[in-house]
Amino acid sequence: MKGRTWQTLAVRKKKKTKVNLKKNKPRKKGLFNRKLVYAAATVSVIVCTVLFITTLRDCRIKDDEAKLIEEQIKSYEKENEELQKILDSDDISEYMEKVALEKYGYAYPDERRFYETSRD
């Protein structure tokens, strides 16, 4: 211990302990390393994006279907109003005649119908 002070010994001990800690501390190989975490994050972002896009597409399709259904509802309501007018007018025979001529293809006994058989 010639020429050495207590301070220099303390500094050397600190340096040795730091060096020893670095040498003795092995790097742990865990289940989750950085590459695996980055890959999982990337895959999850891609999956979320695809799900978001398909959900938006499905919503647009459902909106279009809802518009078509609303149009059908309006046409049925209009038809219902016409039928209600016929029922309220107490003239059902006129309605029955109209249905027989248009829907079922009936004709009057002296009526002649001509059908076009040639097609372009």
C-alpha positions as CSV (number, residue, x, y, z in Angstrom):
1,M,0.0,0.0,0.0
2,K,2.8,2.3,-0.7
3,G,1.8,5.6,-2.0
4,R,-1.8,4.7,-2.4
5,T,-4.4,6.7,-0.7
6,W,-7.8,5.5,0.4
7,Q,-9.5,7.5,-2.2
8,T,-7.7,5.9,-5.1
9,L,-8.5,2.5,-3.7
10,A,-12.2,3.4,-3.4
11,V,-12.2,4.6,-7.0
12,R,-10.6,1.3,-8.2
13,K,-13.1,-0.7,-6.3
14,K,-15.9,1.2,-7.9
15,K,-14.4,0.7,-11.4
16,K,-14.0,-3.0,-10.7
17,T,-17.5,-3.4,-9.5
18,K,-18.9,-1.7,-12.6
19,V,-16.8,-3.8,-14.9
20,N,-17.7,-6.9,-13.0
21,L,-21.4,-6.1,-13.2
22,K,-21.2,-5.8,-16.9
23,K,-19.2,-9.0,-17.3
24,N,-21.4,-11.0,-14.9
25,K,-24.7,-9.8,-16.2
26,P,-25.6,-12.1,-19.1
27,R,-28.0,-10.8,-21.7
28,K,-31.3,-12.5,-21.2
29,K,-32.9,-14.1,-24.2
30,G,-36.6,-13.8,-23.4
31,L,-39.6,-14.9,-25.2
32,F,-40.4,-11.4,-26.4
33,N,-37.5,-9.8,-28.2
34,R,-37.7,-6.6,-30.2
35,K,-38.1,-8.1,-33.7
36,L,-41.0,-10.3,-32.5
37,V,-42.8,-7.3,-30.8
38,Y,-42.3,-5.2,-33.9
39,A,-43.7,-7.9,-36.2
40,A,-46.7,-8.5,-33.9
41,A,-47.4,-4.7,-33.8
42,T,-47.1,-4.5,-37.6
43,V,-49.4,-7.5,-38.1
44,S,-52.0,-6.1,-35.7
45,V,-52.0,-2.7,-37.4
46,I,-52.5,-4.4,-40.8
47,V,-55.3,-6.5,-39.5
48,C,-57.0,-3.5,-37.9
49,T,-56.8,-1.6,-41.1
50,V,-58.3,-4.4,-43.1
51,L,-61.1,-4.8,-40.6
52,F,-61.8,-1.1,-40.7
53,I,-62.0,-1.0,-44.5
54,T,-64.3,-4.0,-44.7
55,T,-66.5,-2.6,-42.1
56,L,-66.8,0.7,-44.0
57,R,-67.6,-1.3,-47.2
58,D,-70.3,-3.3,-45.4
59,C,-71.8,-0.1,-44.0
60,R,-72.0,1.4,-47.5
61,I,-73.7,-1.7,-48.8
62,K,-76.2,-1.7,-45.9
63,D,-77.0,2.0,-46.5
64,D,-77.7,1.2,-50.2
65,E,-80.0,-1.6,-49.2
66,A,-81.8,0.6,-46.7
67,K,-82.4,3.2,-49.4
68,L,-83.9,0.5,-51.7
69,I,-86.1,-0.7,-48.8
70,E,-87.3,2.9,-48.1
71,E,-88.2,3.2,-51.8
72,Q,-90.2,0.0,-51.7
73,I,-91.9,1.2,-48.6
74,K,-93.0,4.4,-50.3
75,S,-94.3,2.5,-53.3
76,Y,-96.3,0.1,-51.1
77,E,-97.7,3.1,-49.1
78,K,-98.8,4.7,-52.4
79,E,-100.4,1.4,-53.5
80,N,-102.0,1.1,-50.1
81,E,-103.5,4.6,-50.4
82,E,-105.0,3.8,-53.8
83,L,-106.5,0.6,-52.4
84,Q,-107.9,2.5,-49.4
85,K,-109.5,5.0,-51.7
86,I,-111.2,2.2,-53.7
87,L,-112.4,0.6,-50.5
88,D,-113.7,3.9,-49.2
89,S,-115.6,4.7,-52.4
90,D,-117.8,1.6,-52.2
91,D,-117.2,0.9,-55.9
92,I,-115.4,-2.4,-55.7
93,S,-116.7,-3.7,-59.0
94,E,-114.6,-1.1,-60.9
95,Y,-111.5,-2.3,-59.0
96,M,-112.3,-5.9,-59.6
97,E,-112.7,-5.2,-63.3
98,K,-109.4,-3.4,-63.5
99,V,-107.6,-6.3,-61.7
100,A,-109.2,-8.9,-64.0
101,L,-108.2,-7.0,-67.1
102,E,-104.6,-6.0,-66.1
103,K,-103.5,-8.7,-63.7
104,Y,-105.2,-11.9,-64.9
105,G,-105.5,-11.1,-68.6
106,Y,-109.3,-11.4,-68.8
107,A,-111.2,-9.7,-71.7
108,Y,-114.7,-8.7,-72.5
109,P,-116.7,-11.1,-74.7
110,D,-116.7,-8.9,-77.7
111,E,-113.1,-7.6,-77.2
112,R,-110.3,-8.5,-79.6
113,R,-106.7,-8.4,-78.5
114,F,-103.7,-8.4,-80.8
115,Y,-100.3,-9.5,-79.6
116,E,-97.1,-8.6,-81.2
117,T,-95.2,-11.8,-82.1
118,S,-92.3,-10.4,-84.1
119,R,-89.3,-9.3,-82.1
120,D,-86.5,-7.1,-83.3
